[in-house]
Amino acid sequence: MRIIIDRLFYKSNSNALLGFSKNTSILPSLFPMGIYFVFIVVFFGFISSWKNEEIALMNMEILFFKNTFFVLNVIFATIERILLHRTQQAVIVIFGIFTPNMLILHISIILGALLMFFVIRSFPDIFTPSNLWGSVIIIFPFILIKAFFAYYRQNK
């Protein structure tokens, strides 16, 4: 959503800065996001919840926009990004394959997968289908990397 909103609104926002790539086409950005979407759905949505039917059903609800919290989160993020542009906030807009957000996503997917296969699967007595600590550990690299880069950008 962010890529599409940025493409639609960045020209009308006088404070929007086009990032390091001067390319404004969204196709180079959408293609890897489509691959990430399929990978995340298959890998984290189905493989990571293989033995837990309740989590698998919850993942299906999210995939088909039936989870209220997920839908509200998507709506909130969409409205926030539109308001950033409409209120002429300073926004850095980057299109292309290797944007900082895509690199964060890519690295966190790899680290989450490694944690899932080498930590969570190695300790089935600790990470049981009845607790969600395995899910917390899988998403922890994303949260940590995202926080680090947000801190780095703010103090740069």
CNS distance restraints for C-alpha pairs under 8 A (distance, minus, plus):
assign (resid   1 and name CA) (resid   5 and name CA) 6.05 0.50 0.50
assign (resid   1 and name CA) (resid  78 and name CA) 6.56 0.50 0.50
assign (resid   2 and name CA) (resid   6 and name CA) 5.94 0.50 0.50
assign (resid   2 and name CA) (resid  78 and name CA) 7.04 0.50 0.50
assign (resid   2 and name CA) (resid  81 and name CA) 6.82 0.50 0.50
assign (resid   3 and name CA) (resid   7 and name CA) 6.20 0.50 0.50
assign (resid   3 and name CA) (resid  26 and name CA) 6.90 0.50 0.50
assign (resid   3 and name CA) (resid  29 and name CA) 7.26 0.50 0.50
assign (resid   3 and name CA) (resid  30 and name CA) 7.66 0.50 0.50
assign (resid   3 and name CA) (resid  95 and name CA) 7.35 0.50 0.50
assign (resid   4 and name CA) (resid   8 and name CA) 6.23 0.50 0.50
assign (resid   4 and name CA) (resid  26 and name CA) 7.25 0.50 0.50
assign (resid   5 and name CA) (resid   9 and name CA) 6.04 0.50 0.50
assign (resid   5 and name CA) (resid  78 and name CA) 7.76 0.50 0.50
assign (resid   5 and name CA) (resid  81 and name CA) 7.06 0.50 0.50
assign (resid   5 and name CA) (resid  82 and name CA) 6.60 0.50 0.50
assign (resid   6 and name CA) (resid  10 and name CA) 5.32 0.50 0.50
assign (resid   6 and name CA) (resid  81 and name CA) 7.86 0.50 0.50
assign (resid   6 and name CA) (resid  85 and name CA) 7.94 0.50 0.50
assign (resid   6 and name CA) (resid  93 and name CA) 6.46 0.50 0.50
assign (resid   7 and name CA) (resid  11 and name CA) 7.93 0.50 0.50
assign (resid   7 and name CA) (resid  24 and name CA) 7.19 0.50 0.50
assign (resid   7 and name CA) (resid  25 and name CA) 7.91 0.50 0.50
assign (resid   7 and name CA) (resid  26 and name CA) 7.00 0.50 0.50
assign (resid   9 and name CA) (resid  13 and name CA) 6.44 0.50 0.50
assign (resid   9 and name CA) (resid  82 and name CA) 7.56 0.50 0.50
assign (resid   9 and name CA) (resid  85 and name CA) 6.12 0.50 0.50
assign (resid   9 and name CA) (resid  86 and name CA) 7.69 0.50 0.50
assign (resid  10 and name CA) (resid  14 and name CA) 7.76 0.50 0.50
assign (resid  10 and name CA) (resid  16 and name CA) 5.78 0.50 0.50
assign (resid  10 and name CA) (resid  85 and name CA) 6.73 0.50 0.50
assign (resid  10 and name CA) (resid  93 and name CA) 7.21 0.50 0.50
assign (resid  11 and name CA) (resid  16 and name CA) 7.56 0.50 0.50
assign (resid  12 and name CA) (resid  85 and name CA) 7.57 0.50 0.50
assign (resid  12 and name CA) (resid  86 and name CA) 7.89 0.50 0.50
assign (resid  13 and name CA) (resid  85 and name CA) 5.46 0.50 0.50
assign (resid  13 and name CA) (resid  86 and name CA) 6.79 0.50 0.50
assign (resid  13 and name CA) (resid  87 and name CA) 7.94 0.50 0.50
assign (resid  13 and name CA) (resid  88 and name CA) 5.12 0.50 0.50
assign (resid  13 and name CA) (resid  89 and name CA) 7.53 0.50 0.50
assign (resid  14 and name CA) (resid  88 and name CA) 6.39 0.50 0.50
assign (resid  15 and name CA) (resid  88 and name CA) 5.79 0.50 0.50
assign (resid  15 and name CA) (resid  89 and name CA) 6.00 0.50 0.50
assign (resid  15 and name CA) (resid  90 and name CA) 4.69 0.50 0.50
assign (resid  15 and name CA) (resid  91 and name CA) 6.59 0.50 0.50
assign (resid  16 and name CA) (resid  85 and name CA) 7.57 0.50 0.50
assign (resid  16 and name CA) (resid  88 and name CA) 7.55 0.50 0.50
assign (resid  16 and name CA) (resid  89 and name CA) 7.24 0.50 0.50
assign (resid  16 and name CA) (resid  90 and name CA) 5.39 0.50 0.50
assign (resid  16 and name CA) (resid  91 and name CA) 4.66 0.50 0.50
assign (resid  16 and name CA) (resid  92 and name CA) 5.75 0.50 0.50
assign (resid  16 and name CA) (resid  93 and name CA) 6.62 0.50 0.50
assign (resid  17 and name CA) (resid  90 and name CA) 7.32 0.50 0.50
assign (resid  17 and name CA) (resid  91 and name CA) 6.12 0.50 0.50
assign (resid  17 and name CA) (resid  92 and name CA) 4.77 0.50 0.50
assign (resid  17 and name CA) (resid  93 and name CA) 5.92 0.50 0.50
assign (resid  18 and name CA) (resid  22 and name CA) 6.57 0.50 0.50
assign (resid  18 and name CA) (resid  92 and name CA) 5.97 0.50 0.50
assign (resid  18 and name CA) (resid  93 and name CA) 4.95 0.50 0.50
assign (resid  18 and name CA) (resid  94 and name CA) 6.00 0.50 0.50
assign (resid  19 and name CA) (resid  92 and name CA) 5.93 0.50 0.50
assign (resid  19 and name CA) (resid  93 and name CA) 5.53 0.50 0.50
assign (resid  19 and name CA) (resid  94 and name CA) 4.72 0.50 0.50
assign (resid  19 and name CA) (resid  95 and name CA) 7.66 0.50 0.50
assign (resid  20 and name CA) (resid  94 and name CA) 6.99 0.50 0.50
assign (resid  21 and name CA) (resid  94 and name CA) 6.58 0.50 0.50
assign (resid  21 and name CA) (resid  95 and name CA) 6.67 0.50 0.50
assign (resid  21 and name CA) (resid  96 and name CA) 7.03 0.50 0.50
assign (resid  22 and name CA) (resid  95 and name CA) 7.96 0.50 0.50
assign (resid  23 and name CA) (resid  95 and name CA) 6.42 0.50 0.50
assign (resid  23 and name CA) (resid  96 and name CA) 7.03 0.50 0.50
assign (resid  24 and name CA) (resid  95 and name CA) 5.94 0.50 0.50
assign (resid  24 and name CA) (resid  96 and name CA) 7.96 0.50 0.50
assign (resid  25 and name CA) (resid  29 and name CA) 7.89 0.50 0.50
assign (resid  25 and name CA) (resid  95 and name CA) 6.82 0.50 0.50
assign (resid  25 and name CA) (resid  96 and name CA) 7.58 0.50 0.50
assign (resid  26 and name CA) (resid  30 and name CA) 6.05 0.50 0.50
assign (resid  26 and name CA) (resid  95 and name CA) 6.21 0.50 0.50
assign (resid  26 and name CA) (resid  96 and name CA) 7.01 0.50 0.50
assign (resid  27 and name CA) (resid  31 and name CA) 6.07 0.50 0.50
assign (resid  27 and name CA) (resid  96 and name CA) 7.82 0.50 0.50
assign (resid  28 and name CA) (resid  32 and name CA) 7.26 0.50 0.50
assign (resid  28 and name CA) (resid  95 and name CA) 7.34 0.50 0.50
assign (resid  28 and name CA) (resid  96 and name CA) 4.94 0.50 0.50
assign (resid  28 and name CA) (resid  97 and name CA) 5.42 0.50 0.50
assign (resid  29 and name CA) (resid  33 and name CA) 6.53 0.50 0.50
assign (resid  29 and name CA) (resid  95 and name CA) 5.91 0.50 0.50
assign (resid  29 and name CA) (resid  96 and name CA) 4.72 0.50 0.50
assign (resid  29 and name CA) (resid  97 and name CA) 5.14 0.50 0.50
assign (resid  30 and name CA) (resid  34 and name CA) 6.09 0.50 0.50
assign (resid  31 and name CA) (resid  35 and name CA) 6.52 0.50 0.50
assign (resid  32 and name CA) (resid  36 and name CA) 6.06 0.50 0.50
assign (resid  32 and name CA) (resid  97 and name CA) 6.73 0.50 0.50
assign (resid  33 and name CA) (resid  37 and name CA) 5.98 0.50 0.50
assign (resid  33 and name CA) (resid 102 and name CA) 7.89 0.50 0.50
assign (resid  34 and name CA) (resid  38 and name CA) 6.36 0.50 0.50
assign (resid  35 and name CA) (resid  39 and name CA) 6.11 0.50 0.50
assign (resid  36 and name CA) (resid  40 and name CA) 5.85 0.50 0.50
assign (resid  37 and name CA) (resid  41 and name CA) 6.04 0.50 0.50
assign (resid  38 and name CA) (resid  42 and name CA) 6.04 0.50 0.50
assign (resid  39 and name CA) (resid  43 and name CA) 5.60 0.50 0.50
assign (resid  39 and name CA) (resid  44 and name CA) 7.74 0.50 0.50
assign (resid  40 and name CA) (resid  44 and name CA) 5.19 0.50 0.50
assign (resid  40 and name CA) (resid  45 and name CA) 6.45 0.50 0.50
assign (resid  40 and name CA) (resid 109 and name CA) 7.83 0.50 0.50
assign (resid  41 and name CA) (resid  45 and name CA) 4.58 0.50 0.50
assign (resid  41 and name CA) (resid  46 and name CA) 6.74 0.50 0.50
assign (resid  41 and name CA) (resid  63 and name CA) 7.76 0.50 0.50
assign (resid  42 and name CA) (resid  46 and name CA) 5.28 0.50 0.50
assign (resid  42 and name CA) (resid  47 and name CA) 6.52 0.50 0.50
assign (resid  43 and name CA) (resid  47 and name CA) 5.06 0.50 0.50
assign (resid  43 and name CA) (resid  48 and name CA) 6.52 0.50 0.50
assign (resid  44 and name CA) (resid  48 and name CA) 5.05 0.50 0.50
assign (resid  44 and name CA) (resid  49 and name CA) 7.30 0.50 0.50
assign (resid  45 and name CA) (resid  49 and name CA) 6.50 0.50 0.50
assign (resid  45 and name CA) (resid  56 and name CA) 6.82 0.50 0.50
assign (resid  45 and name CA) (resid  59 and name CA) 5.73 0.50 0.50
assign (resid  45 and name CA) (resid  60 and name CA) 7.82 0.50 0.50
assign (resid  46 and name CA) (resid  50 and name CA) 5.80 0.50 0.50
assign (resid  46 and name CA) (resid  56 and name CA) 6.36 0.50 0.50
assign (resid  46 and name CA) (resid  59 and name CA) 7.82 0.50 0.50
assign (resid  48 and name CA) (resid 116 and name CA) 7.37 0.50 0.50
assign (resid  49 and name CA) (resid  53 and name CA) 7.28 0.50 0.50
assign (resid  49 and name CA) (resid  55 and name CA) 6.03 0.50 0.50
assign (resid  49 and name CA) (resid  56 and name CA) 5.54 0.50 0.50
assign (resid  50 and name CA) (resid  56 and name CA) 7.11 0.50 0.50
assign (resid  51 and name CA) (resid 129 and name CA) 6.81 0.50 0.50
assign (resid  52 and name CA) (resid  56 and name CA) 6.29 0.50 0.50
assign (resid  52 and name CA) (resid 129 and name CA) 5.32 0.50 0.50
assign (resid  52 and name CA) (resid 130 and name CA) 7.83 0.50 0.50
assign (resid  53 and name CA) (resid  57 and name CA) 6.10 0.50 0.50
assign (resid  54 and name CA) (resid  58 and name CA) 6.27 0.50 0.50
assign (resid  55 and name CA) (resid  59 and name CA) 6.08 0.50 0.50
assign (resid  56 and name CA) (resid  60 and name CA) 6.29 0.50 0.50
assign (resid  57 and name CA) (resid  61 and name CA) 6.26 0.50 0.50
assign (resid  58 and name CA) (resid  62 and name CA) 6.35 0.50 0.50
assign (resid  58 and name CA) (resid  67 and name CA) 7.61 0.50 0.50
assign (resid  59 and name CA) (resid  63 and name CA) 6.14 0.50 0.50
assign (resid  60 and name CA) (resid  64 and name CA) 6.20 0.50 0.50
assign (resid  61 and name CA) (resid  65 and name CA) 6.03 0.50 0.50
assign (resid  61 and name CA) (resid  66 and name CA) 4.69 0.50 0.50
assign (resid  61 and name CA) (resid  67 and name CA) 5.36 0.50 0.50
assign (resid  62 and name CA) (resid  66 and name CA) 5.80 0.50 0.50
assign (resid  62 and name CA) (resid  67 and name CA) 5.11 0.50 0.50
assign (resid  62 and name CA) (resid  70 and name CA) 6.43 0.50 0.50
assign (resid  65 and name CA) (resid  70 and name CA) 7.27 0.50 0.50
assign (resid  65 and name CA) (resid  71 and name CA) 6.11 0.50 0.50
assign (resid  66 and name CA) (resid  71 and name CA) 7.47 0.50 0.50
assign (resid  67 and name CA) (resid  71 and name CA) 6.21 0.50 0.50
assign (resid  68 and name CA) (resid  72 and name CA) 6.04 0.50 0.50
assign (resid  69 and name CA) (resid  73 and name CA) 6.07 0.50 0.50
assign (resid  70 and name CA) (resid  74 and name CA) 6.24 0.50 0.50
assign (resid  71 and name CA) (resid  75 and name CA) 6.17 0.50 0.50
assign (resid  72 and name CA) (resid  76 and name CA) 5.97 0.50 0.50
assign (resid  73 and name CA) (resid  77 and name CA) 6.07 0.50 0.50
assign (resid  74 and name CA) (resid  78 and name CA) 6.07 0.50 0.50
assign (resid  75 and name CA) (resid  79 and name CA) 6.11 0.50 0.50
assign (resid  76 and name CA) (resid  80 and name CA) 5.99 0.50 0.50
assign (resid  77 and name CA) (resid  81 and name CA) 6.22 0.50 0.50
assign (resid  78 and name CA) (resid  82 and name CA) 6.25 0.50 0.50
assign (resid  79 and name CA) (resid  83 and name CA) 6.03 0.50 0.50
assign (resid  80 and name CA) (resid  84 and name CA) 6.18 0.50 0.50
assign (resid  81 and name CA) (resid  85 and name CA) 6.59 0.50 0.50
assign (resid  82 and name CA) (resid  86 and name CA) 6.06 0.50 0.50
assign (resid  83 and name CA) (resid  87 and name CA) 5.76 0.50 0.50
assign (resid  84 and name CA) (resid  88 and name CA) 6.34 0.50 0.50
assign (resid  84 and name CA) (resid  89 and name CA) 5.20 0.50 0.50
assign (resid  84 and name CA) (resid  90 and name CA) 7.79 0.50 0.50
assign (resid  84 and name CA) (resid  91 and name CA) 7.37 0.50 0.50
assign (resid  85 and name CA) (resid  89 and name CA) 5.99 0.50 0.50
assign (resid  85 and name CA) (resid  91 and name CA) 7.51 0.50 0.50
assign (resid  94 and name CA) (resid  99 and name CA) 6.29 0.50 0.50
assign (resid  95 and name CA) (resid  99 and name CA) 6.81 0.50 0.50
assign (resid  97 and name CA) (resid 102 and name CA) 7.46 0.50 0.50
assign (resid  98 and name CA) (resid 102 and name CA) 6.15 0.50 0.50
assign (resid  98 and name CA) (resid 103 and name CA) 6.31 0.50 0.50
assign (resid  99 and name CA) (resid 103 and name CA) 6.28 0.50 0.50
assign (resid 100 and name CA) (resid 104 and name CA) 6.19 0.50 0.50
assign (resid 101 and name CA) (resid 105 and name CA) 6.19 0.50 0.50
assign (resid 102 and name CA) (resid 106 and name CA) 6.00 0.50 0.50
assign (resid 103 and name CA) (resid 107 and name CA) 6.08 0.50 0.50
assign (resid 104 and name CA) (resid 108 and name CA) 6.02 0.50 0.50
assign (resid 104 and name CA) (resid 142 and name CA) 7.09 0.50 0.50
assign (resid 104 and name CA) (resid 145 and name CA) 6.57 0.50 0.50
assign (resid 104 and name CA) (resid 146 and name CA) 6.69 0.50 0.50
assign (resid 105 and name CA) (resid 109 and name CA) 6.07 0.50 0.50
assign (resid 105 and name CA) (resid 142 and name CA) 6.93 0.50 0.50
assign (resid 106 and name CA) (resid 110 and name CA) 6.42 0.50 0.50
assign (resid 107 and name CA) (resid 111 and name CA) 6.18 0.50 0.50
assign (resid 107 and name CA) (resid 142 and name CA) 7.96 0.50 0.50
assign (resid 108 and name CA) (resid 112 and name CA) 5.78 0.50 0.50
assign (resid 108 and name CA) (resid 139 and name CA) 7.71 0.50 0.50
assign (resid 108 and name CA) (resid 141 and name CA) 5.29 0.50 0.50
assign (resid 108 and name CA) (resid 142 and name CA) 4.73 0.50 0.50
assign (resid 108 and name CA) (resid 145 and name CA) 7.29 0.50 0.50
assign (resid 109 and name CA) (resid 113 and name CA) 6.04 0.50 0.50
assign (resid 109 and name CA) (resid 142 and name CA) 7.59 0.50 0.50
assign (resid 110 and name CA) (resid 114 and name CA) 6.21 0.50 0.50
assign (resid 111 and name CA) (resid 115 and name CA) 6.13 0.50 0.50
assign (resid 111 and name CA) (resid 138 and name CA) 7.91 0.50 0.50
assign (resid 111 and name CA) (resid 141 and name CA) 6.37 0.50 0.50
assign (resid 112 and name CA) (resid 116 and name CA) 6.08 0.50 0.50
assign (resid 112 and name CA) (resid 137 and name CA) 7.49 0.50 0.50
assign (resid 112 and name CA) (resid 138 and name CA) 4.51 0.50 0.50
assign (resid 112 and name CA) (resid 139 and name CA) 6.33 0.50 0.50
assign (resid 112 and name CA) (resid 140 and name CA) 7.60 0.50 0.50
assign (resid 112 and name CA) (resid 141 and name CA) 6.32 0.50 0.50
assign (resid 112 and name CA) (resid 142 and name CA) 7.84 0.50 0.50
assign (resid 113 and name CA) (resid 117 and name CA) 6.18 0.50 0.50
assign (resid 113 and name CA) (resid 138 and name CA) 7.11 0.50 0.50
assign (resid 114 and name CA) (resid 118 and name CA) 5.81 0.50 0.50
assign (resid 114 and name CA) (resid 119 and name CA) 7.69 0.50 0.50
assign (resid 115 and name CA) (resid 119 and name CA) 5.09 0.50 0.50
assign (resid 115 and name CA) (resid 120 and name CA) 6.44 0.50 0.50
assign (resid 115 and name CA) (resid 137 and name CA) 7.26 0.50 0.50
assign (resid 115 and name CA) (resid 138 and name CA) 6.32 0.50 0.50
assign (resid 116 and name CA) (resid 120 and name CA) 4.89 0.50 0.50
assign (resid 116 and name CA) (resid 121 and name CA) 6.20 0.50 0.50
assign (resid 116 and name CA) (resid 134 and name CA) 7.46 0.50 0.50
assign (resid 116 and name CA) (resid 137 and name CA) 7.95 0.50 0.50
assign (resid 116 and name CA) (resid 138 and name CA) 6.23 0.50 0.50
assign (resid 117 and name CA) (resid 121 and name CA) 5.35 0.50 0.50
assign (resid 117 and name CA) (resid 122 and name CA) 7.33 0.50 0.50
assign (resid 118 and name CA) (resid 122 and name CA) 5.90 0.50 0.50
assign (resid 119 and name CA) (resid 123 and name CA) 6.51 0.50 0.50
assign (resid 120 and name CA) (resid 124 and name CA) 6.77 0.50 0.50
assign (resid 120 and name CA) (resid 127 and name CA) 6.05 0.50 0.50
assign (resid 120 and name CA) (resid 134 and name CA) 6.04 0.50 0.50
assign (resid 121 and name CA) (resid 127 and name CA) 7.82 0.50 0.50
assign (resid 123 and name CA) (resid 127 and name CA) 6.22 0.50 0.50
assign (resid 124 and name CA) (resid 128 and name CA) 5.77 0.50 0.50
assign (resid 127 and name CA) (resid 131 and name CA) 6.66 0.50 0.50
assign (resid 127 and name CA) (resid 132 and name CA) 7.51 0.50 0.50
assign (resid 127 and name CA) (resid 133 and name CA) 6.38 0.50 0.50
assign (resid 127 and name CA) (resid 134 and name CA) 5.59 0.50 0.50
assign (resid 128 and name CA) (resid 132 and name CA) 7.86 0.50 0.50
assign (resid 128 and name CA) (resid 134 and name CA) 7.99 0.50 0.50
assign (resid 132 and name CA) (resid 136 and name CA) 6.54 0.50 0.50
assign (resid 133 and name CA) (resid 137 and name CA) 6.23 0.50 0.50
assign (resid 134 and name CA) (resid 138 and name CA) 6.22 0.50 0.50
assign (resid 135 and name CA) (resid 139 and name CA) 6.37 0.50 0.50
assign (resid 136 and name CA) (resid 140 and name CA) 5.98 0.50 0.50
assign (resid 137 and name CA) (resid 141 and name CA) 7.65 0.50 0.50
assign (resid 139 and name CA) (resid 143 and name CA) 6.54 0.50 0.50
assign (resid 140 and name CA) (resid 144 and name CA) 6.05 0.50 0.50
assign (resid 141 and name CA) (resid 145 and name CA) 5.95 0.50 0.50
assign (resid 142 and name CA) (resid 146 and name CA) 5.88 0.50 0.50
assign (resid 143 and name CA) (resid 147 and name CA) 6.01 0.50 0.50
assign (resid 144 and name CA) (resid 148 and name CA) 6.13 0.50 0.50
assign (resid 145 and name CA) (resid 149 and name CA) 6.21 0.50 0.50
assign (resid 146 and name CA) (resid 150 and name CA) 6.10 0.50 0.50
assign (resid 147 and name CA) (resid 151 and name CA) 6.07 0.50 0.50
assign (resid 148 and name CA) (resid 152 and name CA) 6.06 0.50 0.50
assign (resid 149 and name CA) (resid 153 and name CA) 5.96 0.50 0.50
assign (resid 150 and name CA) (resid 154 and name CA) 6.12 0.50 0.50
assign (resid 151 and name CA) (resid 155 and name CA) 6.20 0.50 0.50
assign (resid 152 and name CA) (resid 156 and name CA) 5.94 0.50 0.50
